[in-house]
Amino acid sequence: MKKILGITLIVLLAGCASQTTQPDEELNADSGYGDGMSGSDLMGSGSGKPGYFSQLNDPNSILYQRSVYYDYDSYTVKSEYRELVLSHARFLRDNPDASVILQGNTDDRGSREYNLALGQRRADSVRNMMTLAGARDSQIEAVSLGEEKPRALGHGESAWSQNRRTDILYRGE
């Protein structure tokens, strides 16, 4: 029995060695990544960034959208942003080297302490949705910026509604 296992191991190792000596074009023909990406797609054409960043920067992709907006005094992800969050979660699941920072933001109403807590609940609600959809917890950092990073200045619903959000930022981008 030991001889059979030893021979099998040698055959497997020999098969691996022969695969690694094939030209890149042959390996990329059937990448084995399961997502249609070739080995060359994993690195961004000389940019030093992984190739998946091209998907994130395509204006025609849902992944290009990076903000989830909330109602006043709420941290519930609205149904209109569900597919956006789930798409980012699937992207993280399929790209284990990718990671994000979720920044929870609020408008300037409420105390500083309250807004920091609300911003954290907003970031955590997106994180929870992403992990339930398959992203790894280790890929996601959720932080609160409270009212410190407004997208729009001013007092009124048009400005406040732009500031009540969670931003999805990919590391290394």
C-alpha positions in Angstrom: 0.0 0.0 0.0 2.8 2.4 0.8 4.4 1.9 -2.6 1.1 2.8 -4.3 0.8 6.0 -2.3 4.5 6.9 -2.9 4.1 6.4 -6.6 0.9 8.4 -6.7 2.6 11.3 -4.8 5.5 11.2 -7.3 3.1 11.2 -10.3 1.2 14.2 -8.7 4.4 16.1 -8.1 5.7 15.4 -11.6 2.4 16.6 -13.0 2.6 19.8 -11.0 6.2 20.4 -12.2 5.3 19.9 -15.8 2.4 22.3 -15.5 4.5 25.0 -14.1 6.9 24.8 -17.0 4.2 25.4 -19.6 4.2 28.8 -21.3 1.8 31.4 -19.8 -0.4 31.3 -22.8 -1.2 27.7 -22.3 -2.0 28.2 -18.6 -4.2 31.1 -19.3 -6.3 29.3 -21.9 -8.1 27.6 -19.1 -7.2 29.6 -16.0 -9.0 27.5 -13.5 -10.0 30.6 -11.5 -13.6 29.9 -12.3 -14.4 33.5 -12.9 -13.3 33.9 -16.5 -10.1 35.7 -15.5 -6.8 34.7 -17.0 -3.6 34.8 -15.1 -2.6 38.0 -16.8 -5.9 39.6 -15.5 -4.7 39.1 -12.0 -2.1 41.9 -12.3 -3.1 45.3 -13.6 -1.0 46.0 -16.8 2.1 47.3 -15.1 0.3 49.4 -12.6 1.4 47.3 -9.7 -2.3 46.8 -8.7 -4.2 43.6 -9.1 -6.2 43.3 -12.3 -9.5 43.2 -10.5 -9.3 46.9 -10.0 -10.3 47.4 -13.6 -13.7 45.9 -12.7 -14.1 48.3 -9.9 -13.3 51.3 -12.1 -15.6 50.4 -15.0 -18.4 53.1 -14.9 -20.8 50.5 -16.5 -20.3 48.1 -13.5 -22.4 48.1 -10.4 -19.1 47.8 -8.5 -18.3 51.4 -9.6 -20.9 52.6 -7.2 -19.4 52.9 -3.8 -21.9 54.6 -1.5 -25.0 53.4 0.4 -27.4 56.1 1.5 -29.7 56.1 4.5 -32.8 57.8 5.8 -32.5 60.3 8.7 -31.5 58.6 12.0 -31.4 55.2 10.3 -28.8 52.5 9.7 -31.0 50.1 7.8 -29.7 49.4 4.3 -32.5 50.5 1.9 -33.8 47.9 -0.6 -32.5 50.0 -3.5 -28.9 49.5 -2.3 -29.2 45.8 -1.5 -27.9 44.6 -4.9 -25.0 47.1 -4.7 -23.9 45.7 -1.3 -24.4 42.1 -2.5 -22.4 42.7 -5.6 -19.5 44.0 -3.6 -19.8 41.0 -1.2 -19.7 38.6 -4.2 -16.6 40.5 -5.5 -14.9 40.1 -2.2 -15.8 36.5 -2.0 -14.4 35.8 -5.5 -11.3 37.9 -4.9 -9.9 36.8 -1.5 -6.9 39.2 -1.7 -9.3 42.2 -2.0 -10.3 44.1 1.1 -12.4 47.1 1.9 -12.8 49.8 4.5 -16.5 50.7 5.1 -16.7 54.3 6.3 -20.0 55.2 8.1 -21.0 58.9 7.8 -23.7 61.1 9.2 -25.1 64.6 8.6 -24.1 67.3 11.1 -27.3 67.0 13.2 -26.9 65.3 16.5 -24.0 65.3 19.0 -20.5 64.3 18.0 -20.8 61.1 20.1 -24.2 60.2 18.7 -23.0 60.7 15.1 -19.9 58.5 15.7 -22.2 55.7 17.1 -24.7 56.1 14.2 -21.9 56.1 11.6 -20.5 52.9 13.1 -23.9 51.2 13.0 -24.2 52.2 9.3 -20.8 50.7 8.5 -21.6 47.6 10.5 -24.9 47.1 8.8 -23.1 47.0 5.4 -20.5 44.7 6.8 -23.1 42.3 8.2 -24.8 42.1 4.9 -21.5 41.5 3.1 -20.4 38.7 5.4 -23.8 37.0 5.2 -23.4 37.1 1.4 -20.0 35.3 1.5 -17.3 38.0 2.0 -14.8 37.1 4.7 -14.9 39.1 7.9 -11.1 39.6 7.6 -11.6 41.4 4.3 -13.8 44.1 5.8 -13.0 46.9 8.3 -15.9 49.0 9.4 -15.2 52.5 10.9 -17.2 55.6 11.7 -16.3 59.0 10.5 -19.4 60.5 12.0 -20.0 64.0 10.6 -16.3 64.6 9.9 -16.3 63.8 6.1 -19.3 65.5 4.6 -19.9 65.0 0.9 -22.0 68.2 0.7 -21.8 71.3 2.7 -24.8 73.3 3.8 -27.9 72.9 6.0 -30.9 71.4 4.4 -32.2 68.0 3.2 -30.3 68.2 -0.1 -26.9 68.4 1.7 -27.9 66.2 4.6 -29.1 63.3 2.4 -25.7 63.1 0.7 -23.9 62.9 4.0 -25.9 60.0 5.4 -24.0 57.2 3.9 -21.5 54.4 4.0 -18.6 54.6 1.6 -17.0 51.4 0.3 -13.2 51.9 -0.2 -11.0 49.2 -1.6 -7.5 49.0 -0.1 -4.7 49.6 -2.6 -6.8 51.6 -5.0 
